[in-house]
């Protein structure tokens, strides 16, 4: 008999709404409670998603003995504190990206999980998606030959922006690199490994928040990557992988609409597509519950080492680009 896991939502908001919308379609998951610093906001979220319990503090949420897993959707700057709070109350944790503001915090979160012997995973959707798993399978097969270059980008333009909003608030971990630039960065690391050299450049606001970032990376064997993230360029999200024998194009218009194009000389472009039935944020939740079913403390799809490597390279990019959240 399949076990049903009770989920708690820490910090209701836009991404939490998207996550809950998908989670409610999984039979083995029940969204039991939501916690917010504002009880009214928690009640409104609970009413929208038919959640039976709501709390006016995060401490009350994690004290609920019936909650098995907490999904953390607070701003980046608070992820480390909120993750450790949950872990110390023996709640398994799925924490939104960016995992934390820096490698030091990420390492402390992982060490706390190990000490408490509680499951912890960064809610980073990319490696769970069928488009990425298929791309990896094709590359591993040798069909495309070796990767020579990767070009990744993520950008949108919703100006005019609120300068005090989350995206541009340094106290909340705002900025293009931590919010969206980590997606193309992860792609480079996932497909190419650890870089030998990294250079980065940023367009900063008067408050020293990065509104655009470009990154150049060099890898072993002459491989390279060029990455771009921006709040000012409506370019969407995509990754092109240029190989010896052809190219792969990864695209998504949303978490629930993804495609992979396979380009080989002399052949028609082959396009694979996935929709909401087979992709999305729910795959993260399913991985958490699968790991708990198997009594594992970390995922092999988005491992602690994946999060450490990503955070380590984020720190380097931020430093190279002149971005400092602690000035």
N, C-alpha and C positions, 0 to 999 in steps of 0.2 A: 504494500500500500504506500502510495506516494505521500510524503509528509507535506503539510502546508506550513510555510514560514510566515510569521507575522513581521511586517515591516513598519518601522517608524520613519517619518520624514522630518529631518532637522533643517529648518529654515524654508518655509514655503516661498515660492517665487516662480519665475518663468521656466527655468530648467526643471524645477521640481514638478511643475504641472505636466511638462512633456514626459518626464519619467513615470509619473503616476498613471498617466493616460495609457502608457504601454504596459506597465506593471499589472494593471487591472485586467489585462487580457490573459494573464498566466494563471492557470488553475492552482499551481502549487504556491502561489503568493497571495497574501492578503495585506492590504494597507490598513493597519490597525489604528495608527495614531499619527498625529502631526504636532510638532512643537515649534513655537516661535517666541521671541522676546515680547511680542505683542499678542495677547490672548485673542483680541478681536480679529486680528489677521489670521490666527490659527483657526478660529471658528469659521471664518469666511472660506478658507481653503478646505476645511473639513466638509462644509456644506456643499461646496462645488463638486467634490469628489466622493461624497457619501462615506466619509471616514468617521468611525464611531467615537474616537477619543481625541481630544485636543488639549494641549497644555500651553500655559503662558510662560514657560521657561524651558530651556534645554535640559536643565537638571531634573525637572519633573518627567520629561520624556524618557531619559535614560534610566530613571528609577522604576519605570513600568516593568514589572517582572514578566509580562507576557510578550514583550518585544524581543524578537530574535536578532534582527538585522536593522541597522540604522543607515539610511541614505543621507549623506551630508551634502547640502546644497547651499551653504552659506558662502559669502565672498571669500576669495582665495586667502586673504590675510588671516582668517579665523580657522582655516582648515586644521592646522596643527593642534590648536587648543581644543577644538570640538572633537577631533578624532581621538585624542588622548582621553577626553572625558568619557566618550563612549566605550573605549577599550577597557578603561578601569572599572566600568560597570558591566564588563563581560558581554558587551554587545558586539557582534560581528559588524564590520564597517565597510561600506562602499562609499568612498569619498570622491566628490567631483574633482575633475582637473581644474586648474593646476593643483596638484596634490598639496603643495605649500609654496611659500615664497622663495625658498632656497633649499639647498641640499642639506644643510644642518637640520632644519625642521623635518624634512622628509626622513632623514636617518633616525631622528628621535622618535618619530611616529612608528616606524618599522620596528625599532628596538622595543618600544612599549608593547607593540602587538606580540612580539616574541616573548617578552617577559610575562605578559598576561596570558599567553597561549590562546589568543583570540584571532580570528580571521580578519585580514585587512587587504583591501584592493583599491587601487585608484580607478575611478570611473572614467576610463579612457576608452572610447568606443572603438577606435580604429582597428586594433588587432582582432576583435571579435567578428568583424563584418565579413560576409561571404565574398565580397569583391576583393578585399585584401588577402583573404586566405586563398582565393583562386589565383591571384597574381603571384603570391609566394609559391604556390604549387607549380605554376607555369615556369617561373624562373628556376626553381629547383630541378625541373625536368631537363633543363639544358636547351629547350626549344629556342630560346631567344639569345643564347650565348651569354657572355658576361655583361653585367651592367657597366656602362661607361659614364653615364651622367644621369642625375635626377633633378628635375625641376618641380618644385612644390610651392603652392601659394594658397592663401586664404585672405579674402578681403571683402569688405562691404562699406557702404557709405550711407549712413543714416543721419547726416548732418541736417540742420544744426543740432549739436549735442549739448546736453546739460553738463557744464564743466564740473559740477559737483556730483554727477552720477557715477555709478560704479565703474564704468569704462575708463573714466579719467581721474578717478580719485586714488591718489597714492596710498592713502590709509587703508583702502580696500583691495590693494594689489591690482590697480587698474593698468591699462596699457595693452597695446596690440600683441606684444610678444607672449605674455602670460595668458592672455585671453584666447587668442586664435593662432598665434605664431608657433605654438608648441605642436600643432597638428602637422604642418610640413616638416618641422624639426624631427618629430617622431618618425615620420616616413623615411627620412634620410637615415636615421639610426637603425630602423627596423630592416631596411633593405640593404644598407651599405656597411653597417657596423660602426665602430668607434672612429671618429675623425682624427686625422693627424694634425690638421690645422684648421682654425676657424677665424674668420673675420666677419665683423658685423657693423652696420651703419644704421643710424636712426634719425627720424624726423621728430623732434621733441616739441611739445607744447611749452608755453611760458612757465608752466608748473613742472616741467621736466618729465612729462609723461610721454611715452613713445606712441605716436599715432600711426607711424609706419616704420617697419624694420626690414632691412634686407640682409641676408646672410650668405656668405660664400664658404664652402667647406671642401677640404681635400682629404681623400681617403687612400688607404693602401692600394697599390696597383694602378695608380694614376686615375682612379675614379674621383668624380667631383659632384657637387650638388650646389644648386642656387635656390634659395628660399626667400619668400616675400610674404609679409603680413601687413595689413593696413585697415584702419578705420575710415580711410578717405578714398579708397579705390574699389569700385563695385565690380570686382573680378570673379567673385564666387570662390569655389574651393576645388582644387584639383591637383593631381600629381602625374607628371609624365616621366616615364622611365625609359631612357634610351639605351639600347643594348646592341651588341655586335650584329645580331641578325634581324633586328626589328625594334619595335617599341610597344609599350603598354601605356594606356591612358586611363587613369582612375578618376571618376567624376561622381559627385553627388549633389543633388539639389536640396536634399535634407537627409537626416539620418534614416529615413524610410524610403528613399529613392536613390539607388546607386547603380553605377554601370562600370564596366571594364571593356575597353576596346583593345583588340589585339591586332597589331599592324605588322605584316610580313611582306617583304618585297614580292611583287608579282601576284599577290593574292588579294581578294576582297577583304575589306576590314570586317573583322568578326566582332560583334557586340554582344556582351552578356549583360543582362539586367536583373535587378532584384528589387522587390517592392516591400511593403510593410509586413507581409506575411513571413519574410525570411531575414529581415535585417532590422537595425534600430537599437535603441538604448536597452530594450528588453533583454538583449543578448548578454549584457553585463550582469543583469540581475540573475539570469539563468545560470551563468557561470558561478556566481556567488553561491547559489543554492546547490549546484552540483558539487562544488568543493565542500560545502558543509555536509552534504550527504555522504561524502567520502572521507570525512574527518580531516580534511586538509586545511592548513592555516594560511596558505597562499595559492594563488592561481598560477598555472603554467602558461596561460595565454597572456595575462598582464601581470607579470611577476613583480616581486619587490625589486629585483635587479633591474627590470625594465624601468621602473619608476625612479630608481637611483640614477641610472644612466641618463634618463631624460632630464632630471633635475640638475645633474652635474653639468650637462651641456647647456641647459637654460641659464645657469649661473654664468657660464663662460660667455654666452651670447650677450647677456645683459651687461656684463662687464665690458666687453669689446665695443658695445654700442653706446656706452656711457649712460646706462640706465641704473639708477640706484634708489631703491625704495626706502633707504634708511638715512638719506641726507636730511 
